[in-house]
Amino acid sequence: MQLTTPSIMRRCTAEFIGTFGLVFAGAGAIMVDFTSGGEITNLGIGLVFGLVVAAMIYATGHISGAHINPAVTLAFALSRHFPWKWVAHYWCSQLMGTVAACLVLKALFGDVANMGATLPSGSVWDSVIFEFILTFFLMFVIMAVATDTRAIGSSAAIAIGATVALEAIFGGPISGASMNPARSFGPALVGWTWMDHWVYWIGPIAGAALASVTYWWLRGENSATPDGNGDRLS
């Protein structure tokens, strides 16, 4: 969508709320699963992540574009679908949102399940590769439904949410399926769990960046709008 009316303050507030909702529901599902003895299950956690992403896109997409992910914001800027002057603003809002959500979760449940932190289950390099590939395909879908008018279908939220759920279900047991530096940053900071945290910045940012320029090239036209918000998520 092409946004022209909301101020940068309103857009950043929407990003804060969207990222707060993502982490509160997603990391919260992991913590509730732990405290309930596994009643939510990995399948349920994946579905929670996908559904909350879809909900946040519906709720804030028309205001800020619902990036709710620093890797997505950077990728949109690289492909000239988002102004560079706003990247730092979005990043700060997203990181503050995830920290606020984790502080609320800690007050509710205490320091359990590492605050829902993403941690490699095996080799750290396996997790880097997983995060890179998962985020590549997530960003590829985002580019298709959010920037290309030729994309089939009318609901970006469903397509993106379904992609997140799918990847979280099968990637979660390997790397945690973060695909989002902000999603990993909050639990790491509030729970002070920094083991291999760099994985969840390098993998997602590299994957999203490559996907954005790859789709930009495949699209075969110079129709990006550098003064827009980076998408048409509606």
C-alpha positions as a printed Julia matrix, in Angstrom:
234×3 Matrix{Float64}:
  0.0     0.0     0.0
  1.18    3.53   -0.56
  0.9     5.61    2.58
  1.11    9.36    2.48
 -0.94   10.69    5.41
  0.29    9.17    8.72
  3.15   11.07   10.35
  6.37    9.29   11.2
  5.36    9.36   14.87
  2.1     7.56   14.1
  3.88    5.05   11.9
  6.46    4.34   14.59
  3.72    3.96   17.19
  2.01    1.44   14.92
  5.31   -0.45   14.55
  5.74   -0.46   18.33
  2.24   -1.85   18.84
  2.6    -4.4    16.05
  5.92   -5.72   17.32
  4.63   -5.74   20.9
  1.68   -7.87   19.78
  3.9   -10.24   17.84
  6.27  -10.9    20.72
  3.64  -10.88   23.45
  1.64  -13.56   21.65
  4.54  -15.52   20.13
  7.05  -15.56   22.97
  4.1   -15.71   25.36
  2.9   -18.9    23.67
  6.29  -20.49   24.3
  6.18  -19.49   27.96
  2.61  -20.69   28.41
  3.51  -23.96   26.71
  6.31  -24.4    29.24
  4.21  -23.56   32.28
  1.29  -25.72   31.12
  3.44  -28.78   30.51
  3.37  -28.62   26.72
 -0.34  -28.11   26.09
  0.19  -25.64   23.25
  2.79  -27.79   21.41
  5.2   -26.72   18.67
  2.34  -26.81   16.15
  0.31  -24.45   18.28
  3.22  -22.08   18.78
  3.78  -21.9    15.04
  0.11  -21.16   14.45
  0.16  -18.43   17.11
  3.05  -16.7    15.38
  1.36  -16.9    11.99
 -2.0   -15.7    13.27
 -0.62  -12.78   15.25
  1.44  -11.62   12.25
 -1.68  -11.72   10.08
 -3.66   -9.84   12.74
 -1.01   -7.13   13.12
 -0.86   -6.66    9.34
 -4.62   -6.2     9.21
 -4.51   -3.82   12.18
 -1.49   -1.64   11.32
 -0.67   -2.29    7.68
 -2.57    0.79    6.49
 -0.7     2.98    8.96
  2.93    1.88    8.95
  3.05   -1.02    6.5
  3.31   -3.48    9.42
  6.97   -4.3     8.94
  7.29   -5.37   12.63
 10.71   -6.73   11.69
 14.01   -4.82   11.3
 15.12   -7.21    8.54
 11.98   -6.41    6.53
 12.45   -2.67    7.0
 16.05   -2.86    5.82
 15.12   -5.07    2.87
 12.42   -2.62    1.74
 14.97    0.2     1.93
 17.5    -1.78   -0.1
 14.93   -2.4    -2.83
 13.88    1.28   -2.81
 10.42    0.62   -1.4
 11.11    2.49    1.84
 12.98    5.72    2.57
 16.33    5.26    4.28
 15.68    8.28    6.49
 13.0     6.31    8.35
 14.9     3.02    8.83
 16.41    3.97   12.2
 13.02    5.24   13.45
 11.33    1.95   12.56
 14.13   -0.11   14.07
 13.95    1.77   17.38
 10.17    1.39   17.52
 10.35   -2.34   16.76
 13.06   -2.99   19.36
 11.23   -0.99   22.01
  8.04   -2.91   21.25
  9.67   -6.28   21.71
 11.38   -5.25   24.97
  8.13   -3.86   26.37
  6.3    -7.08   25.51
  8.93   -9.19   27.24
  8.85   -7.02   30.35
  5.1    -7.59   30.58
  5.57  -11.34   30.05
  8.22  -11.47   32.75
  5.88   -9.69   35.17
  3.16  -12.22   34.36
  5.08  -15.51   34.25
  8.52  -14.83   35.64
 11.74  -15.82   33.93
 10.58  -19.12   32.43
 11.5   -20.85   29.16
 14.28  -18.28   28.65
 11.54  -15.7    28.02
 10.76  -17.47   24.75
 14.26  -16.79   23.44
 15.42  -18.24   20.14
 18.36  -20.6    20.63
 20.06  -23.05   18.25
 19.16  -26.65   19.07
 22.27  -28.01   17.38
 25.05  -26.54   15.29
 25.1   -22.76   15.26
 25.84  -22.81   11.55
 22.79  -24.99   10.9
 20.74  -22.29   12.6
 22.37  -19.5    10.58
 21.54  -21.32    7.35
 18.02  -22.08    8.54
 17.38  -18.46    9.53
 18.8   -17.25    6.21
 16.62  -19.56    4.11
 13.46  -19.11    6.19
 13.75  -15.33    6.06
 14.59  -15.38    2.35
 11.3   -17.11    1.53
  9.34  -14.99    4.01
 10.68  -11.78    2.45
 10.16  -13.17   -1.04
  6.47  -13.66   -0.24
  6.28  -10.21    1.35
  7.8    -8.58   -1.73
  5.35  -10.41   -3.98
  2.16   -9.54   -2.13
  3.19   -6.13   -0.81
  4.93   -4.46   -3.73
  3.78   -6.13   -6.95
  0.31   -5.33   -8.3
  0.53   -8.41  -10.5
  0.47  -10.74   -7.47
 -2.54  -13.05   -7.41
 -4.87  -12.65   -4.46
 -6.15   -9.82   -2.33
 -4.93  -10.51    1.2
 -1.27  -10.04    2.0
 -1.96  -10.72    5.68
 -3.12  -14.27    5.02
 -0.21  -15.08    2.7
  2.43  -13.65    5.05
  0.85  -15.09    8.2
  0.61  -18.52    6.6
  4.27  -18.36    5.57
  5.32  -17.42    9.1
  3.24  -20.25   10.58
  4.56  -22.83    8.12
  8.18  -21.88    8.69
  7.78  -21.61   12.47
  6.26  -25.09   12.66
  9.07  -26.88   10.87
 11.95  -24.49   11.61
 11.21  -23.87   15.27
 12.8   -27.08   16.57
 16.04  -26.28   14.71
 16.74  -22.57   15.15
 13.65  -21.19   16.84
 12.5   -19.84   13.46
 12.97  -16.23   14.45
 13.2   -14.64   10.98
 13.13  -11.37   12.9
 15.94   -9.71   14.9
 13.41   -7.81   17.03
 11.57  -11.01   17.96
 14.86  -12.41   19.28
 16.2    -9.22   20.84
 13.5    -8.7    23.47
 13.72  -12.14   25.08
 17.52  -12.03   24.92
 17.68   -8.67   26.7
 14.97   -9.2    29.32
 15.98  -12.8    30.01
 19.68  -11.99   29.54
 20.16  -14.95   27.23
 22.7   -13.91   24.6
 24.05  -17.29   23.53
 24.62  -17.2    19.75
 22.37  -14.14   19.52
 24.24  -12.9    16.45
 22.63  -15.74   14.49
 19.27  -13.98   14.7
 20.61  -10.78   13.21
 22.96  -12.06   10.52
 20.69  -14.84    9.18
 17.44  -12.85    8.9
 19.04   -9.64    7.62
 21.07  -11.45    4.96
 18.1   -13.58    3.9
 15.69  -10.65    3.7
 18.17   -8.46    1.85
 18.86  -11.12   -0.78
 15.16  -11.86   -1.22
 14.27   -8.21   -1.72
 16.85   -7.57   -4.42
 16.14  -10.96   -6.03
 12.42  -10.22   -6.34
 13.19   -6.67   -7.45
 15.29   -8.14  -10.26
 12.7   -10.8   -11.15
 10.02   -8.14  -11.26
 11.89   -6.58  -14.13
 10.68   -3.02  -13.74
 11.72    0.14  -11.95
  8.43    0.87  -10.25
  9.61    1.15   -6.66
  8.41    4.11   -4.65
 11.24    5.31   -2.41
  9.0     7.92   -0.8
  6.36    5.39    0.19
  6.18    3.18    3.24
  7.47    0.1     1.49
  4.34   -1.88    0.78
  0.64   -2.12    0.15
 -0.35   -4.58    2.85
 -4.09   -4.44    2.52
